Amino acid sequence: MSDFKEIYIKAYDHIKELFPPEFHAKDTTEKIKWLNVIRLADEIDKINPRQLYYIIQEANKDIWWSTVHYSFTTMRVKNSKSGLRRIDQFKIKFGKDNLEYL
């Protein structure tokens, strides 16, 4: 875990609480996968951990998304039909014009 920045480790603790316990990482390998999603969202997608938390939190308030059970580790996987990743779908639907300021 020491390979990850402290901000990613702290974000993990907060982001996992947005998911039901049965979807939390069950072991170190799964936790590393979650941490990699947070890191890649920040470094590649330019969605910092705070923004990521916000858009997931907003998705959980949405009538449709709140009923869809998805794994956090699939946030960056492209949908075969739309070609969009879940993180992009969330950013489009729940991100605000000022998302970069969060």
N, C-alpha and C positions, 0 to 999 in steps of 0.2 A: 504493500500500500504506500510505502514511502516514495514510490515513483510518481505519485500524483501530488499536484499542488494542494496545499491546505484548503484553498477555496473550493476545490472539487470534492474533497472529503467532507467538508462542512455542508456543501450543497447536497451531497448524497443523503446525509442525515435528514435534511428537510424535505427533499423531493420524495424520498421513500414514504414519508407520512401522507403523501397525496394518494397513495395506492392502498387498497385493502391489504391486510397482513399476508393473506395467501399469495400475493403477488410480489412480496419482498424477496430480496436475494436470500437464498437458503444457505449459501456457503461462500467461501472466499472467492471462488471462481466466478460465481454470479455477481458478487459485489464488484469485482474488477470489471466485468462487462458493463455494469451500471456506470461506474466511474469513467470508463472509456466513452460511453455515450455523452456524458456531461462534458468531458474534455474535448471530444470531437465537435460537439455542438458549439463550444466556445471557439476553438482554434480554427475550424474549417467553415462552419455555418455562420459564424459571427453572432451566435445567440449565447450570451453569457449566462452563467448559472442562475442569476436572479431573473433574467428574462425567461429562461426555460421553466423555472418554478412558476412564474406568473402565467405563462400560456397553458401549462398543464392544469394549474388551479382554475383558470377560466374554462378550460375544456370540461373539467369535472362539474362545473355549474350548468353546462349545456344539457338540454333535455336528451338529445340523442347520444352525445359522446359519454355522458355519465352512465349510460346503460351498456356501453361497449366495453368489454373486458379485454384490455390489451396489455401487453408486456412492455415495460419501459425500454427493454433492450431492443425492441422493434421500432423505436422512434425514428431511426435513421434509415430503415429499410424501405425501398421503393415499393409502392403498390403496383402490382402487375397490370392492373386495368388503367389506372390514372397516370402512372409514372411518377406520382408525387410520393414523397416520404411523409410519414405522419407529422414529423416536426414541421415540415413545410405547410401541411394542411392546417395545423394549429396556428402557425405564425400568420397565415393568410386570414383565417377566421377570427382568431382571438388577439392577434397582435394589434397594437394601436399605432397610429402614425408616429407617436413618440416612443416606440418600443426601444429605440437606441438610447433613450435617456434613463431607462430603468436601471 
